[in-house]
Amino acid sequence: MSALSTWMLPTNAQQEAVNVDSLYHKSIDEVVISGMRTQTNRNNVPMTISVVNRREIEASSESALLPVLSGRVPGMFVTQRGVAGFGVGSSGSGTMTLRGVGVGNELLVLIDGHPQYMGIMGHHMADAYVASDVEKVEVIRGPASILYGSNAMGGAINIITRKQEEEGWSANGRVMYGSYNTQKYQASAGLKKGKFSGLLSINHDRTDGHRKNQLDGDRLNSQFHITNGYAKLGYQISEHFQAWSDVSLASFETQSPGPLSAPLFGNVAHIFRGVASITVENTYNKTNGGFKLFYNFGDHKIDDGYNAGGNAPLFHFRSNDHNYGVTWYQIFRPFTGNMITAGVDYKNFGGRAWDKFKDNTTADRVWADTSLYEMASYVVMQQTLLEKLTLNAGVRLEHNEQFGSEWIPQAGLAYRPFRHTVLKISVSKGFRSPNIQDLYYLAGWAGHNPNLKPEKMVNFEISIGQAILEGRLSAELTWFCSRGDNIIVADWSNGYPPTKYNSGDFKNTGIEFSFHWDVLKNLHVNGNYSFLNMDKTIEYSPEQQMYMAASYHWKKWGISANYRYIHALHNNTDDIESAVSYGLLDAKLSYRPLKWLNMFVKGENLTDEAYQTRFDFPMPGITVFGGINISLK
C-alpha cells in the first residue's frame, strides 16, 4: 500500500489495513481508484465497487478479460458464443449487463479512466481487452456518470493496466493448447531502472472453434484468431511529476456460423483496434491529479455472409471510427478528512461507415460519416467526521453537441459504527446519450431518428460490509433499486430496420451478496449471489446468479474449482418471456517443479452441460486445456 493511500485512511484504520493487506488476499479496507479518481479506502466511497485483482486474473489462465469478470462480479453477465473470441456484428457476443442494465451500451468500459467504445455504434469491443495487460479491474455496480459521463448509466468497468513496479527486469511467458485446436501464446517483459520503467507484452490466440459447417461435412466453421500488442512507458520527471504513455493494438479475424436455425456461410469479420494515451500525474502533500490525452480508433471489414441457398453479398461492410479526448482532474485536501475532486472532460466520437462493392466499379454506399463532441465539468466533495462517518456529494454538468446540457447529481454516505463494519447509502443518476448509429447511421431509411434524447436512470442502494477473524472472512450485502426512463426502444412493425424512439422505462430491484474467506493460509474460498427482480423482462439479465470458488495449495501443487449457476436467463429476443437455466463447473490443477516454472491443466464445463448464452448459438461441452507458465526476474 502506497504512502498516499495509507495517509488517506482514517487514523484508526491505517495499521489495520496494512496488517490485513499484508497477510490476506482480500480485505474490507481494499484501496480503489475508480470512485474518486485517486487511491482511497473502499470503505470511504459510497458506491459499491467490486475488485478483481491480479492474482485472480493470473489464476484463471484466460487471455481475454471479460470471461474473468463474468461470475466474479455480482450481478454481471457476459454473453458468449464459442470456445474463444466474441466477434462483432449481429452474430457477435460480448454483450454485458449489470443489474439488468447494459444491453443498449449502458455500461462503460474504461482503460485507466478514459472511455473505450466504438465511435459509430457506441459499443465496447470485447476482444480488445486482454487479461495479461491488466493489474486489476474495478467495477462500479451502479451509475458512474458523475465521474465518467455518458454510457456509464448502469455502471463502469475500469481496467487498470500493468506497469513494472520493482527495480530491475522481469519476463513472463505462457503457452496453452486444448480442445478444438485452441492455442494461446503470451509473452511479456518489464524493466525499471531509476526514473524509467517500461512494459511490453504480446498475445496470440487461435482456435478452429466448436461449430461445424452444415453444408461441408466436418469442416469447422467458427474459427477465430487474434494478436494483441501492448506497451507502456513511464518516467519520473521530478519529485512531484511523473508521465506515462501506453499503446494497445488488436488485430483479429472471426468467423461466425450463425444461429443453428439459419446457419451462415462466409460471415467473416476482419477487425483492427487501437488505443493510445499520454498521462502526466502530479502528487503533492495536499493535492494530486492528472492530465490525460487519449485516442481510440478502429478499422472494420465485415462480410455478412449468406444463408443456405442464398448468394454471397456483392459488398463488404466497412467502417473506421475514432473516440478521442482529454481529461483533467485534481484532488484537493484542504483540511483533515476533506477531499475535493474536480475535473473537466472533452471527447469527440464518430467515423465513417459504408458498403464497399466487390466489383470495384459501383460507388460506395455511405451510411454514416459524421462525429459529435461532448464536454463536461464536475466536482465531488467528501468529508470524514470523527473517523466514522464519511459524507460524499457531487454534481456533473455534461454538454452534448446534439442534446444540450444535462445535470448529473450524486450523494451518499459511509458509516463505520465498529472497527470492521461499514454501512453505505447512496443515490445517483446515470445517463446514456444516443450514439451515431441511433441518430444518423441509417440516414434515408426509417431506422434513424435525429430527435432521440438521452436515456436516464436513478439508482438508490444500501450496503453493509463486515469483516471478522482479523479480516480473514469478509462479506458484503447490497440492496438496490434502479428506475430508468426515456429508454430508446425499437419498433419493428414496419420491418427492418426498426424505428427507434424514446418511450421505454424499467424498474429493477435486487440484492447482491459476496464473501471471501481465507480458511487457512493455503485454503481460500469466495463467492457471490445476486437476485434481480425486473418489472419488465430484459434480455441477457439472469434473475439469479450464483458463483462459488475454492483454491488449495500444498507444497508445489495447487488445485482450484469454481461453479457458476445461472437461473432464468432470457436470451431469445423473439420470445423474451422464455428463460433458460444452467450450471457450469470448472477446475484447474497446477504443479510448480521449479520456482520459475508452473505447469497446469484445466477443464471447463466438466458436467458437459448443454447451454446457450445467446439463443440458437450452442456453447461447447467439456473442454480441456494444458499449458506452462514461465516467470523470470
C-alpha positions in Angstrom: 0.0 0.0 0.0 1.4 3.4 -1.0 2.2 6.1 1.4 -0.5 8.2 -0.2 -3.2 5.6 0.2 -2.2 4.9 3.8 -2.3 8.7 4.6 -5.8 8.8 3.3 -7.2 6.1 5.6 -8.9 7.0 8.9 -6.3 7.0 11.6 -7.6 4.0 13.5 -7.7 2.0 10.2 -4.2 2.7 9.0 -2.4 -0.1 10.9 -5.3 -2.4 10.5 -5.3 -2.0 6.7 -1.6 -2.6 6.4 -1.7 -5.7 8.5 -4.7 -7.2 6.8 -3.5 -6.5 3.3 0.0 -7.9 4.0 -1.5 -11.2 5.4 -4.5 -11.9 3.3 -5.7 -11.7 -0.3 -8.9 -9.8 0.5 -9.7 -7.0 2.9 -12.7 -4.8 3.8 -10.2 -1.9 3.6 -9.2 -2.5 0.0 -7.8 0.5 -1.8 -9.6 1.6 -5.0 -9.2 4.4 -7.6 -12.4 4.5 -9.6 -14.8 6.0 -7.1 -12.8 9.3 -6.6 -10.1 9.1 -9.4 -7.5 8.7 -6.7 -6.4 6.0 -4.3 -8.8 5.8 -1.4 -10.2 3.3 1.1 -13.1 1.4 -0.5 -15.0 2.0 2.8 -14.9 5.7 2.2 -16.6 5.5 -1.2 -20.4 5.3 -1.0 -20.6 3.4 -4.3 -20.5 -0.4 -4.3 -17.3 -1.4 -6.1 -16.1 -4.9 -7.0 -12.4 -5.6 -7.5 -10.8 -8.4 -9.5 -7.1 -8.4 -8.7 -4.0 -9.6 -10.5 -3.9 -12.9 -8.5 -7.4 -13.8 -9.7 -6.6 -12.8 -13.3 -3.4 -14.9 -13.4 -5.0 -17.9 -11.7 -7.7 -18.0 -14.4 -5.2 -18.6 -17.2 -7.5 -16.7 -19.5 -6.2 -14.4 -22.3 -9.5 -12.5 -22.8 -10.5 -10.3 -19.8 -14.4 -10.5 -19.9 -14.6 -14.2 -19.0 -12.5 -13.4 -15.9 -15.1 -10.8 -14.7 -18.1 -12.9 -15.6 -19.1 -14.6 -12.4 -16.7 -12.8 -10.1 -18.7 -9.6 -10.1 -22.1 -9.9 -8.5 -25.0 -9.2 -10.9 -22.8 -9.1 -14.0 -23.4 -11.3 -17.1 -21.5 -11.6 -20.3 -22.8 -13.4 -23.4 -20.5 -15.8 -25.3 -20.9 -17.9 -28.5 -17.9 -20.2 -28.7 -14.7 -21.6 -27.1 -12.8 -18.4 -27.8 -13.5 -14.9 -29.2 -16.6 -12.8 -29.2 -16.8 -11.3 -32.7 -18.8 -8.3 -33.8 -22.0 -7.6 -35.7 -25.4 -9.3 -35.4 -23.7 -12.6 -34.7 -21.3 -11.2 -32.2 -21.3 -11.8 -28.4 -19.7 -10.0 -25.5 -22.8 -8.1 -24.5 -22.5 -7.1 -20.8 -25.3 -6.4 -18.4 -25.1 -5.4 -14.7 -28.2 -5.4 -12.6 -30.3 -5.7 -15.7 -28.7 -2.7 -17.4 -26.3 -2.7 -20.3 -27.8 -4.1 -23.5 -28.0 -0.7 -25.2 -24.4 0.2 -24.5 -25.3 1.4 -21.0 -22.2 0.1 -19.3 -18.9 2.0 -19.9 -15.6 0.3 -20.3 -12.6 2.4 -19.3 -8.8 1.8 -19.6 -7.0 3.7 -16.8 -10.0 6.1 -16.5 -10.6 7.0 -20.2 -13.6 5.7 -22.2 -13.3 2.8 -24.7 -16.1 2.3 -27.2 -16.6 2.1 -30.9 -17.1 5.7 -32.2 -20.1 5.0 -34.5 -22.0 2.1 -32.9 -21.2 3.2 -29.3 -20.5 -0.4 -28.1 -17.4 -1.8 -26.4 -15.0 -4.2 -28.3 -14.9 -7.3 -26.1 -12.0 -9.0 -28.0 -9.7 -6.0 -27.5 -9.5 -6.3 -23.7 -6.6 -8.6 -22.8 -6.1 -10.1 -19.3 -2.3 -10.2 -19.4 -2.1 -6.4 -19.7 -4.2 -5.8 -16.6 -3.2 -5.1 -13.0 -6.7 -5.2 -11.7 -10.3 -4.3 -12.6 -12.6 -2.1 -10.6 -16.3 -2.4 -11.4 -18.7 0.3 -10.1 -22.0 -1.5 -9.7 -24.4 1.4 -10.3 -24.4 4.7 -12.1 -20.9 6.2 -12.6 -21.9 9.1 -14.8 -20.8 11.8 -12.3 -17.2 11.0 -13.0 -17.3 9.3 -16.4 -20.3 10.8 -18.3 -22.4 9.1 -20.9 -22.6 5.3 -21.3 -21.8 4.9 -17.6 -25.6 4.8 -16.9 -25.6 1.3 -15.4 -22.0 1.2 -14.2 -18.3 1.4 -15.1 -15.7 -1.2 -15.7 -12.3 0.4 -15.1 -9.4 -1.7 -16.5 -6.2 -0.6 -14.7 -3.2 -1.6 -16.7 0.1 -3.1 -15.5 3.4 -1.4 -15.1 6.8 -2.5 -14.0 6.8 -1.7 -10.2 10.0 -3.4 -9.0 13.6 -2.2 -9.8 15.3 -4.5 -12.3 13.8 -6.6 -15.1 11.1 -9.3 -15.4 9.9 -11.7 -18.1 6.8 -13.9 -18.3 5.5 -16.4 -20.9 2.6 -18.8 -21.3 1.8 -21.5 -23.8 -1.6 -23.3 -23.8 -3.2 -25.9 -26.0 -6.5 -27.6 -25.8 -9.9 -28.6 -27.3 -10.8 -27.7 -30.9 -7.1 -27.0 -31.7 -7.2 -23.9 -29.4 -3.8 -22.4 -28.9 -2.8 -19.4 -26.7 0.6 -17.8 -26.5 1.6 -14.9 -24.3 4.9 -13.2 -23.6 5.8 -10.0 -21.6 8.9 -8.2 -20.4 9.3 -5.4 -18.0 12.2 -3.1 -16.9 12.6 -0.5 -14.2 15.8 1.4 -13.9 15.9 4.6 -11.8 13.3 7.0 -13.1 12.4 4.9 -16.1 10.1 2.0 -16.4 8.6 0.0 -19.3 6.4 -3.0 -20.0 5.9 -4.8 -23.3 3.5 -7.7 -24.0 2.1 -9.7 -26.9 -0.6 -12.3 -27.1 -1.8 -14.6 -29.9 -4.9 -16.8 -29.6 -6.4 -19.1 -32.3 -9.0 -21.8 -32.4 -10.8 -23.9 -35.0 -14.0 -23.4 -33.0 -16.6 -26.0 -32.0 -19.3 -25.4 -34.6 -19.4 -27.3 -37.9 -20.4 -26.1 -41.3 -23.6 -27.9 -42.1 -23.0 -27.8 -45.9 -19.4 -29.1 -45.8 -19.3 -32.2 -43.6 -16.9 -32.0 -40.7 -15.1 -28.7 -41.6 -15.3 -26.4 -38.7 -16.9 -23.0 -39.3 -16.3 -20.9 -36.2 -12.6 -20.1 -36.5 -11.1 -17.2 -34.5 -7.6 -15.8 -34.2 -6.3 -12.6 -32.7 -3.0 -10.9 -32.0 -2.7 -8.2 -29.3 0.2 -6.0 -28.5 0.7 -3.7 -25.5 3.4 -1.3 -24.5 3.7 1.1 -21.5 6.5 3.5 -20.7 6.8 5.7 -17.6 9.2 8.3 -16.4 9.6 10.1 -13.0 10.1 13.7 -14.2 10.6 15.1 -10.7 9.7 14.5 -7.1 6.1 15.7 -7.9 5.6 14.8 -11.5 5.5 11.5 -13.5 4.5 10.7 -17.0 3.0 7.6 -18.6 2.4 6.7 -22.2 0.8 3.5 -23.5 -0.4 1.9 -26.7 -2.6 -1.2 -27.2 -3.3 -2.8 -30.6 -5.5 -5.7 -31.5 -5.9 -7.4 -34.9 -8.4 -10.2 -35.2 -10.4 -12.3 -37.6 -13.6 -14.0 -36.5 -15.9 -16.3 -38.4 -19.5 -16.9 -37.3 -21.5 -20.0 -38.3 -24.7 -18.1 -37.4 -27.7 -19.5 -35.4 -28.5 -23.1 -35.7 -31.8 -22.4 -37.3 -30.4 -20.2 -40.0 -26.7 -21.1 -40.5 -24.4 -18.5 -42.2 -21.6 -19.2 -44.6 -18.8 -16.8 -45.3 -19.6 -14.5 -42.4 -16.1 -13.3 -41.6 -15.0 -10.1 -39.9 -11.5 -8.6 -40.0 -11.1 -6.0 -37.2 -8.2 -3.8 -36.2 -8.5 -1.8 -33.0 -6.0 0.5 -31.2 -5.8 2.9 -28.3 -3.1 5.2 -27.2 -2.8 7.7 -24.3 -0.4 10.1 -22.6 -0.8 10.9 -18.9 1.0 13.4 -16.7 0.4 13.0 -13.0 1.3 15.3 -10.1 1.5 14.4 -6.4 1.9 16.9 -3.5 1.2 16.8 0.2 -2.4 18.1 0.0 -3.2 17.7 -3.7 -2.7 15.3 -6.6 -4.2 14.9 -10.1 -3.5 14.2 -13.7 -3.9 15.3 -17.3 -4.6 12.7 -19.9 -4.9 12.6 -23.7 -6.4 9.5 -25.3 -7.2 8.3 -28.8 -9.2 5.2 -29.6 -9.6 4.0 -33.2 -10.7 1.1 -35.4 -11.0 -0.2 -38.9 -13.5 -2.9 -39.7 -14.2 -5.1 -42.8 -17.1 -7.4 -42.4 -18.6 -9.9 -44.9 -22.2 -10.5 -43.7 -22.3 -14.0 -45.3 -25.3 -15.8 -46.7 -27.8 -18.5 -45.8 -28.2 -21.9 -47.4 -29.5 -21.5 -51.0 -28.5 -17.8 -51.0 -25.8 -15.8 -52.7 -22.8 -14.1 -51.2 -23.2 -10.3 -50.7 -21.9 -8.1 -53.5 -20.2 -5.9 -51.0 -18.2 -5.8 -47.8 -19.3 -3.6 -44.9 -16.5 -1.2 -44.0 -16.1 1.3 -41.2 -13.5 3.3 -39.5 -14.1 5.2 -36.3 -12.5 7.3 -33.6 -13.1 8.3 -30.0 -10.5 10.8 -28.7 -10.4 13.4 -26.0 -8.7 14.9 -23.0 -9.3 14.5 -19.2 -8.0 16.8 -16.5 -8.7 16.2 -12.8 -7.3 17.4 -9.5 -7.9 16.2 -5.9 -7.5 18.7 -3.1 -7.3 18.0 0.7 -7.7 21.5 2.3 -8.1 20.2 5.8 -8.3 16.9 7.8 -10.8 14.5 6.5 -11.8 16.6 3.5 -11.3 15.7 -0.1 -12.5 17.6 -3.2 -12.2 16.1 -6.7 -12.7 18.5 -9.6 -12.3 17.8 -13.3 -13.0 18.6 -16.9 -13.6 16.2 -19.8 -13.8 16.6 -23.6 -14.3 13.8 -26.1 -15.1 13.6 -29.8 -16.5 10.4 -31.3 -17.7 9.3 -34.8 -16.4 7.9 -38.0 -17.4 6.7 -41.5 -19.5 3.5 -42.4 -20.0 2.3 -45.9 -20.6 -0.6 -48.2 -17.6 -1.4 -50.4 -18.7 -3.2 -53.5 -16.5 -6.2 -54.6 -16.6 -5.3 -58.3 -14.7 -2.1 -57.6 -16.9 -0.3 -60.1 -20.0 0.5 -58.1 -19.7 3.6 -55.9 -19.5 3.2 -52.2 -22.9 3.3 -50.4 -22.2 5.5 -47.3 -24.4 5.0 -44.2 -22.7 7.5 -41.8 -19.9 10.0 -42.0 -20.0 12.4 -39.0 -18.9 13.0 -35.4 -20.2 14.5 -32.2 -18.4 16.1 -29.2 -19.2 16.1 -25.5 -17.6 18.3 -22.8 -18.2 18.3 -19.1 -17.1 19.6 -15.7 -17.7 18.0 -12.3 -16.9 18.4 -8.7 -17.2 15.8 -5.9 -16.7 16.7 -2.2 -16.1 14.1 0.5 -15.8 14.8 4.2 -14.9 12.3 7.0 -16.2 13.2 10.5 -15.0 11.6 13.8 -13.2 8.9 11.8 -16.6 7.1 11.5 -18.9 9.0 9.1 -17.9 9.9 5.5 -20.3 12.2 3.5 -20.0 12.4 -0.3 -21.8 14.6 -2.7 -21.2 16.0 -6.2 -22.6 17.2 -9.5 -21.6 17.0 -13.1 -22.7 19.3 -16.0 -22.5 17.5 -19.3 -22.9 19.3 -22.6 -23.6 17.3 -25.8 -23.4 18.9 -29.3 -26.7 17.3 -30.2 -28.7 17.3 -27.0 -27.6 20.3 -25.0 -26.8 20.2 -21.3 -27.6 17.6 -18.6 -27.1 17.9 -14.8 -25.9 14.7 -13.0 -26.1 14.8 -9.2 -24.9 12.1 -6.7 -24.9 11.8 -2.9 -24.1 9.2 -0.4 -22.5 8.3 3.0 -20.4 5.6 4.5 -20.7 4.9 8.3 -18.3 2.7 10.3 -20.0 2.1 13.6 -17.5 -0.6 14.5 -13.9 -1.3 13.5 -14.7 -3.9 10.9 -18.2 -2.8 9.9 -19.2 -0.3 7.2 -22.7 0.8 6.2 -23.2 2.6 2.8 -26.2 4.5 1.4 -26.2 6.3 -1.9 -28.4 7.8 -4.6 -27.1 8.5 -8.0 -28.2 9.5 -11.5 -26.9 7.9 -14.7 -27.4 8.6 -18.4 -26.6 7.5 -21.9 -26.5 9.7 -25.0 -27.7 8.1 -28.3 -24.8 7.0 -30.5 -24.1 7.9 -34.1 -25.9 4.7 -35.3 -29.1 5.7 -33.3 -29.1 9.2 -34.7 -27.7 9.1 -38.2 -26.5 5.7 -39.3 -29.5 4.7 -41.4 -30.0 8.1 -42.9 -32.6 7.9 -45.6 -34.1 4.8 -44.1 -36.8 4.5 -41.4 -34.4 3.5 -38.7 -32.6 6.7 -37.8 -34.0 9.3 -35.5 -32.1 12.6 -35.0 -34.6 13.7 -32.4 -33.7 11.0 -29.9 -32.9 12.2 -26.3 -30.5 10.7 -23.7 -31.6 7.8 -21.6 -31.7 8.4 -17.8 -31.6 6.3 -14.7 -31.8 6.9 -10.9 -30.3 4.3 -8.5 -30.7 4.0 -4.8 -28.8 1.4 -2.8 -27.9 0.4 0.7 -25.0 -2.0 1.6 -23.4 -3.3 4.7 -19.9 -4.9 4.9 -18.4 -6.9 7.7 -15.1 -8.5 8.4 -14.3 -10.9 11.2 -11.5 -13.3 12.2 -8.9 -10.4 11.9 -10.1 -9.8 8.3 -9.8 -13.3 7.1 -13.5 -13.5 6.5 -15.3 -10.5 4.9 -18.7 -10.2 3.4 -20.9 -7.5 1.8 -24.7 -7.4 1.3 -26.3 -4.8 -1.0 -29.9 -3.9 -1.9 -30.6 -1.6 -4.8 -33.5 -0.1 -6.7 -33.0 1.3 -10.2 -35.5 3.3 -12.3 -34.9 4.1 -15.9 -36.9 6.3 -18.3 -36.6 7.8 -21.7 -35.1 4.4 -22.8 -34.6 4.0 -26.5 -36.7 1.2 -27.9 -37.1 -0.2 -31.4 -40.4 -0.5 -33.4 -40.3 -3.5 -35.8 -43.8 -3.1 -37.1 -42.6 -1.7 -40.4 -39.9 -4.3 -40.8 -36.1 -3.9 -40.9 -34.6 -1.5 -39.9 -36.7 -0.8 -36.8 -37.7 2.8 -36.0 -36.1 4.0 -32.8 -37.8 6.3 -30.3 -37.8 7.3 -26.6 -40.6 5.7 -24.6 -39.2 2.8 -22.6 -38.9 2.6 -18.8 -38.0 0.0 -16.3 -37.7 -0.7 -12.5 -35.1 -3.2 -11.3 -34.7 -4.1 -7.7 -32.4 -6.7 -6.2 -29.9 -8.0 -3.7 -26.2 -8.9 -4.1 -24.1 -10.8 -1.6 -20.4 -11.6 -1.8 -17.8 -13.0 0.6 -14.2 -14.0 0.8 -12.8 -16.4 3.4 -9.1 -17.3 4.0 -9.9 -20.5 5.8 -6.2 -21.4 6.1 -3.0 -19.9 4.9 -3.3 -22.1 1.8 -7.1 -22.6 1.5 -9.3 -19.8 0.2 -13.0 -19.7 -0.6 -15.0 -16.9 -2.2 -18.4 -16.5 -3.9 -21.3 -14.3 -4.6 -25.1 -14.4 -5.2 -27.4 -11.9 -6.9 -31.2 -11.8 -7.3 -32.8 -9.4 -9.8 -36.4 -8.5 -9.9 -37.5 -6.8 -13.2 -40.8 -5.2 -13.7 -40.2 -5.8 -17.4 -38.2 -8.7 -18.7 -34.7 -7.6 -20.0 -32.6 -9.9 -22.3 -29.3 -11.2 -21.1 -30.1 -10.4 -17.5 -30.5 -13.6 -15.4 -32.9 -13.3 -12.5 -30.5 -15.2 -10.2 -26.8 -15.9 -10.4 -24.5 -17.8 -8.0 -20.7 -18.2 -8.1 -18.6 -20.3 -5.7 -14.8 -20.8 -5.9 -12.2 -22.6 -3.8 -8.4 -22.9 -4.1 -5.9 -25.0 -2.1 -2.1 -25.1 -2.3 0.1 -27.8 -0.9 3.9 -27.6 -1.4 4.3 -27.5 -5.2 0.7 -28.4 -6.0 -2.3 -26.3 -6.4 -6.0 -27.1 -7.1 -8.9 -24.8 -7.7 -12.5 -25.2 -8.8 -15.5 -22.9 -9.3 -19.2 -23.5 -10.0 -21.5 -20.9 -11.6 -25.3 -21.3 -11.7 -27.5 -19.1 -13.9 -31.3 -19.1 -13.4 -33.9 -17.6 -15.7 -31.8 -16.1 -18.4 -33.8 -14.5 -21.1 -31.7 -14.8 -24.3 -34.4 -15.1 -27.1 -35.4 -11.7 -28.5 -38.2 -13.3 -30.4 -39.6 -14.9 -27.3 -38.4 -12.6 -24.5 -40.6 -14.4 -21.8 -38.8 -17.7 -22.3 -35.9 -18.5 -20.0 -33.1 -21.0 -19.6 -31.1 -22.1 -16.6 -27.8 -24.0 -16.3 -24.7 -24.7 -14.1 -21.1 -24.8 -15.1 -18.2 -26.5 -13.3 -14.6 -25.6 -14.0 -11.4 -26.9 -12.3 -7.7 -26.5 -12.6 -4.7 -28.5 -11.3 -1.2 -26.9 -11.3 2.3 -28.1 -10.4 5.4 -25.9 -9.9 8.6 -28.1 -10.2 10.8 -25.0 -10.3 10.4 -21.5 -8.8 10.1 -20.1 -12.3 8.1 -22.8 -14.0 4.4 -23.7 -13.5 2.5 -26.4 -15.4 -1.2 -26.7 -15.4 -4.2 -28.5 -16.8 -7.8 -27.1 -16.6 -11.2 -28.2 -17.6 -14.3 -26.2 -18.3 -18.0 -27.2 -18.3 -16.9 -30.5 -16.7 -20.5 -31.7 -16.3 -21.0 -31.4 -20.1 -23.9 -29.0 -19.7 -25.8 -28.1 -22.9 -26.4 -24.4 -22.7 -26.7 -21.2 -24.7 -26.0 -17.6 -23.6 -27.1 -16.3 -27.0 -30.2 -18.1 -28.3 -29.5 -20.6 -31.1 -25.7 -20.4 -30.5 -24.8 -23.6 -28.6 -21.8 -23.4 -26.3 -19.2 -26.2 -26.3 -19.4 -29.1 -23.9 -16.4 -30.4 -21.9 -13.2 -28.6 -22.9 -9.7 -29.3 -21.7 -6.6 -27.2 -21.8 -3.0 -27.7 -20.7 -0.1 -25.3 -20.6 3.0 -23.9 -18.9 3.8 -20.5 -17.3 7.4 -19.2 -17.1 8.2 -16.3 -14.8 11.7 -14.8 -14.6 13.2 -11.9 -12.7 
